[in-house]
Amino acid sequence: MSAGRFVDGYWGEAVARSVDLADAWRLSAQWTPSPDAALAWLREQALRLADALGHAPPVGGTAEVFREWAADHAYQRVQLTALAGGQPISANACGPDRIHGQGRDIEVLYSLSARPIHRDATTRRLLRAL
């Protein structure tokens, strides 16, 4: 991080993308005050997504990826260190899913990510003035 820049929290997102449809859908998003809170939010979203995907037979493997990630606390410590050090982190899984109106399975990438929000000193002063 360069001089004069501060971390103003962490932005997390859960996104589904389809190359076949050239489209993306933000499933959820959240600002958190700390890397620990961001990772806890990602873990919650991973389990939520796994539960939602686990009911659809074509994407059972995708659901399992998120369940395994949510249970892998050793790997999450590595990701927490990276996030606290200013690096973005993510957990991703890809598989077929049924999209309403398509009549066929479509390849969908599900991505959970968190990144630090950087603001320079000038931006912080302007925001405090509001």
C-alpha positions as CSV (number, residue, x, y, z in Angstrom):
1,M,0.0,0.0,0.0
2,S,1.4,3.4,-1.0
3,A,1.9,6.3,1.5
4,G,-1.2,8.3,2.2
5,R,-3.6,5.5,1.4
6,F,-5.8,3.9,4.1
7,V,-7.9,0.8,4.2
8,D,-11.6,1.9,4.8
9,G,-13.0,-1.6,5.4
10,Y,-13.4,-4.6,3.1
11,W,-15.8,-5.3,0.3
12,G,-17.2,-8.8,-0.2
13,E,-19.3,-10.1,-3.1
14,A,-21.0,-13.3,-4.1
15,V,-21.3,-13.3,-7.9
16,A,-22.6,-15.8,-10.5
17,R,-21.2,-15.5,-14.1
18,S,-22.1,-17.3,-17.3
19,V,-19.8,-17.2,-20.2
20,D,-22.5,-19.0,-22.3
21,L,-25.0,-16.1,-21.6
22,A,-22.3,-13.4,-21.4
23,D,-24.0,-12.2,-18.2
24,A,-23.3,-11.9,-14.4
25,W,-25.5,-11.6,-11.4
26,R,-24.5,-10.2,-8.0
27,L,-26.0,-12.5,-5.5
28,S,-25.0,-10.5,-2.4
29,A,-22.5,-7.9,-1.3
30,Q,-21.4,-6.5,2.0
31,W,-19.0,-3.9,3.5
32,T,-17.2,-5.1,6.6
33,P,-14.9,-3.2,9.0
34,S,-12.1,-5.8,9.3
35,P,-10.5,-8.7,7.5
36,D,-11.9,-11.1,10.1
37,A,-15.4,-9.8,9.5
38,A,-14.9,-10.1,5.8
39,L,-13.8,-13.7,6.0
40,A,-16.7,-14.6,8.4
41,W,-19.1,-13.0,5.9
42,L,-17.5,-15.1,3.0
43,R,-17.9,-18.3,5.1
44,E,-21.6,-17.5,5.7
45,Q,-22.1,-16.8,2.0
46,A,-20.3,-20.1,1.1
47,L,-22.6,-22.1,3.3
48,R,-25.7,-20.2,2.0
49,L,-24.7,-20.8,-1.6
50,A,-23.8,-24.5,-0.9
51,D,-27.3,-25.0,0.6
52,A,-29.0,-23.3,-2.3
53,L,-26.9,-25.2,-4.9
54,G,-27.1,-28.5,-3.0
55,H,-30.8,-28.9,-3.8
56,A,-30.2,-28.8,-7.6
57,P,-28.8,-32.2,-8.7
58,P,-26.7,-30.8,-11.7
59,V,-24.6,-28.6,-9.4
60,G,-24.0,-30.9,-6.4
61,G,-20.2,-30.8,-7.0
62,T,-20.3,-27.0,-7.0
63,A,-22.1,-27.0,-3.6
64,E,-19.5,-29.4,-2.2
65,V,-16.6,-27.0,-3.2
66,F,-18.1,-24.2,-1.1
67,R,-18.8,-26.6,1.9
68,E,-15.2,-27.8,1.8
69,W,-13.9,-24.2,1.6
70,A,-16.1,-23.1,4.6
71,A,-14.7,-26.0,6.6
72,D,-11.0,-25.5,5.7
73,H,-9.9,-23.2,8.5
74,A,-6.2,-23.7,7.8
75,Y,-6.6,-22.3,4.3
76,Q,-8.8,-19.5,5.5
77,R,-6.0,-18.4,7.9
78,V,-3.7,-18.1,4.8
79,Q,-6.4,-16.1,3.1
80,L,-7.0,-13.9,6.2
81,T,-3.2,-13.1,6.2
82,A,-3.4,-12.1,2.5
83,L,-6.5,-10.0,3.0
84,A,-5.0,-8.2,6.0
85,G,-1.9,-7.6,3.9
86,G,-3.9,-5.8,1.2
87,Q,-4.5,-8.7,-1.2
88,P,-7.9,-9.7,-2.6
89,I,-9.1,-13.3,-1.8
90,S,-11.7,-15.6,-3.3
91,A,-13.3,-19.0,-3.4
92,N,-14.7,-20.1,-6.7
93,A,-16.5,-23.1,-8.2
94,C,-17.9,-23.8,-11.6
95,G,-20.5,-26.2,-12.9
96,P,-23.7,-26.6,-14.9
97,D,-26.8,-24.9,-13.6
98,R,-30.3,-24.4,-14.9
99,I,-31.1,-20.8,-15.7
100,H,-34.7,-19.9,-16.0
101,G,-35.9,-19.7,-19.6
102,Q,-32.8,-21.4,-21.1
103,G,-34.2,-25.0,-21.3
104,R,-30.7,-26.4,-20.9
105,D,-27.9,-26.5,-18.4
106,I,-25.5,-23.5,-18.6
107,E,-22.0,-23.4,-17.3
108,V,-21.9,-21.0,-14.3
109,L,-18.9,-19.7,-12.3
110,Y,-19.8,-18.9,-8.7
111,S,-17.4,-16.6,-7.0
112,L,-17.0,-15.3,-3.5
113,S,-14.5,-12.6,-3.0
114,A,-13.3,-9.9,-0.6
115,R,-10.9,-7.0,-1.1
116,P,-9.7,-4.1,0.9
117,I,-11.2,-0.7,0.1
118,H,-8.4,1.9,-0.3
119,R,-9.0,5.6,0.0
120,D,-6.3,8.3,-0.2
121,A,-6.1,11.0,2.5
122,T,-7.7,13.6,0.2
123,T,-10.8,11.4,-0.3
124,R,-11.1,10.7,3.4
125,R,-11.0,14.5,4.2
126,L,-13.7,15.1,1.6
127,L,-15.9,12.4,3.0
128,R,-15.6,13.6,6.5
129,A,-16.7,17.1,5.4
130,L,-20.0,15.7,4.1
